[in-house]
Each structure stands twice: as C-alpha cells, then as structure tokens.
Amino acid sequence: MHLPLGQFSPDIKLGFVSASRNCFPRPLAEERSQRLVAATNALGIEVTLPEGECAVIETRAHAADAAAQLIAAGCDAAVLFLGNFSPEIEDAAFVKAFPGPILLIAAAEENAMTMLQKRGDALCGLLSAAMAIRKRDLQHRVHIPELPVISAEQGAEEIAHFLKIIKVVKGVGNATIGLFGPRPRDFETCNYNIASLQSIGVEIEELGHFDIQNEIKLIKESEAIAEDMKEEMPSIPEDEEFVGRLSDYEQAIRNFRDRLKLSGAASQCWSEQEFALKHVPCFINGRMADKGFPIACENDAYSLVAELMGQYASDNTVTVLDINHSIPGNLHESLKDYPLKDMVGMFHCGNTASKLLKDPEMKFQLIMKRLMEPDTEPDITRGTIEGQIAASPITVVQIHGHGDKLRAYICEGHFLDLDPKTFGCTGTAYLPGFHRFYRHVLLGNYHHHAAVAFAHVGAVLFDAFKLLGIEVVDTPNPDGIPYPGENVFRTGLVPKSR
C-alpha cells in the first residue's frame, strides 16, 4: 500500500456488531458487548458500532442495516461477536453483506452464580454460525482465533491481534511494487510469476533499468538528501561526486515512488547497477526501508512482497537477507549453549537500515570488487553499509510461486549479540528447528533470500496468510513430528531397540 514516508502500516477502521438469538435475552448480548468494547477501548483501540437496533443483530434486516452502516463508515474489517447463542442465518447474512474480513468470536459464560438466568450458550451458537458461514462459502473471509470463546479481556486481545492481521491484509492487497530491470542472469531462482502475486492483490509495475537512468538525468538538485546521508553515515566517502551519485539515485527512486504510488521496489543490482550508475544501491535501500519503503535486491519480487508483509505485521523497518552460511563452533564461546545445526549466518551486501546495525560503516562490496575492479581502488562497488546486525527477536518470512498461487514459510528466532567476523551486514541467528526445516521444507521449494522482521510476528503473518488465500504455509515442525519424506531412522525420531 502506498503510505506516507515514515509510516510502516496502513490505518485500519474496525467495525463491531453483536448478535442475539430471539429465544435468548437481548440485554445479555448488549451487556456482554458493552464489556468487550470497554476492554477493547482500554487497549487504545476504537471500534465503530452501527446505530440503532441493528447494533445487536436478531433479524435479516438488522444484518443488512448493520453491514450497510459499517460500509458507509469506511470500515476495513469487522468483529462479529456472538453475545449469546445467536441466529446463524442472520450471522451468515451479515458476513455475506459486509465485504471485508470478519473476526468471529463468542462470549464465554462469566459466573457460575448466574448460570440459571444469564447462560448464553454462545459456545454452541458458534458451531451453528461457523457452519452457516461455510455452507455459503464465505469462510475465506472469516478469522476464527485459536480460542474463539472468550471473556471480555480475552476478546480485546483477540481484537488487537485481528487489527494487526488486517494491516497485513489491507497493505498487501492494495500494494503496487516497482521492478527495475530484468532478473540478473546469475540469480535464476529469484524469479517471479505475476499471476501468483496478483492472486493476493499485488499489482506490478515492470520498468527497465534505463528508466532509472533517464530519471537521474533529469534531476537537477538532490543536496538535501546528500546532507541527510552524511549526517546518518559519517563514514560516507569525502567525495562529493560520489555522494551525488547516491543522492541522485535516491531522488529518482522517490520520484517513481510518488509518481506510480509504489509500496516498495526491487532493482537489478548485480551487476548492471554498478556499471551504469557507478555505485551499489545498498545504502539507499536501507535508508528507504527505514522510511517504510523497502527495496529488494536482484529484482526479487517475492522477497519484496515478503518484506512488505513483515513490515505491515511489525509496523517497523524490515530487511532482506540471504540464508547464507553455517556457523563454526569456535565463533564464540557462548555458542556452546546453542545447537550449532540450528544456527545460521544471515547476510547481505549492506542493505540493512543503519539503526539495526552495531557500528555501521560505509564500505564496498568485496565480492563485486573482485569481479569488477580487481586491480584498482574501489569506486563503482562502493555504497554498502557493513556491520553486525544487533541482537533482536526476528521473524523470517518468504513467499514463492505455487502455480498461479503462492506458498509461504514463517519461522521465528533471534539474532545473537556476536561479532560475525566477516563482511557485509551480517547477523548470527538462532532459529529453533532450522536444520530439519531447511532440509525438508526450504530445499527445492524456496530461494536463498528471506525477509526479516525485527519482532516475533509469526502468529500475525500466519493468520494474515490464510485471509489472503495462501493455502500452503510452512512452519517448523515441533521436535518429534516428522516432515513428509523425512528419514526418521536417521534423525532419531523413532524409538531405538536394544
């Protein structure tokens, strides 16, 4: 979604409606709804309620009126709360009439002392409501949480979680990405199928690398950006002509962003960018990501969309990294407390926002220099930001084509506060269960890039993916649960005989 620079996720307007079956007391549903709304407001979340009798749905007319009011109010999504058993036909009628995603939850019984007069039987009613919704093939728009029968406080927490889900759904479903240049020849697996991205609502603007070059030629002034770069990165070379290359490039990216209402971009870095524009784009990629506009490398559309997903879920800066190298046991003495097979070095040339690095410094791309400038001082390979990725919780996420649809994976872990003792922006990550997940899920199904959010947002992404229609969502299996095709005799998952 095209957002103002500095905003990381879309604003959401959330509707709320309750339901009551005619043979149960309406005041019970009203009382429970008031408590749930109050608990939600206490978390700083405002909800929009329809006015009049339709605030508690009892009839088809109520369902239609409630949906119409929430649509007119501009609600992106709605909560349907079963305050008692509720009328399943009317529940489904509301879901059918309201076009956005819906959170379906039901009231738990509160007090054993009032069960005679105030028993709502919403646990039973939810069975009927969910079936009525499925019979009308509307279940793809309905989120039912893991614990759907809730107290007011639990319901407020579920609404807060749902709000984060809808940020991902709205942001991705309204995203337009800009792709500059073809995929580099040496990165065959960084391919993309337009139809698979369009299946979740993403639009694609395919542009040439020459479009960026022509835009740069039109730029007459980018000094403000240059000064901002110097302030952010004091180690930037004292070479005004080189700094001008970087600032003109950022201004060109900003121009396309504004003109085409882009949500993010990907560029052909390796190696057309360096020969044509005389710099690597890493620093600018990190700067723009830190403003809510991620830019992926190697024209990797899938990683870009995964970055957007992580950004919307975490409401903060993300990056794209290679799942890159194994970790030697002598990297640091603290690694004795971790299973090395579940440790992974995550690296990229230097595209991670400087605020996420310890002691960031502008350098040059070592591998590129070997190829492009083997016998001279670095020039066109300058522009990486290098440093250790700081300790942080992380969620690693990626998508890939699955026919004309998508599949995705999610895993959580954390970066350790360890010197990686190598170049680039690099972090040492512990991802529980990684070695089996890598062998039985990643190999052959996903390429080497991954988006990284600097928070644990796997639960949000998992539920968002279901609402987006991503049918295959891979996650690490718990210990003791084999993957399809896993040799359980080799991995020790079967009891051993004497």
Buried (B, 14 or more C-beta within 10 A) or exposed (E): BBBEEEEBBBEBBBBBBBBBBEEBBBEBBBBBBEBBBEBBEEEEBEBBBBEEBBBBBBBBEBBBBBBBBBBEEEBBBBBBBBBBBBBBBBBBBBBBBBBBBBBBBBBBBBEEEEEEEBBBBBBBBBEBBBEBBEEEEBBEBBBBBEEBBBBBEBBBBBBEBBBBBBBBBBBBBBBBBBBBBEBBEEBEEBBBBBEBBEBBBBBBBBBEBEBBBEBBEEBEEBEEBBEEBBEBBEEBBEEEEBBBBBBBBBBBBBBBBEEBBBBBBBBBBBBBBBEBBBBBBBBBBBBBBBBBBBBBBBBBBBBBBBBBBBBBBBBBBBBBBBBBBEBEEEBBEEBEEBEBEBBBBBBBBBBBBBEBBEEBBBBBBBEBBEEBBEEEEBBBBBBBBBBBBBBBBBBBBBBBBBEEBBBBBBBBBBBBBBEBEBBBBBBBBBBBBBBBBBBBBBEEBBBBBBBBBBBBBBBBBBBBBBBBEBEEBBBBBEEEEBBEEBEEEEBEBEEEEE
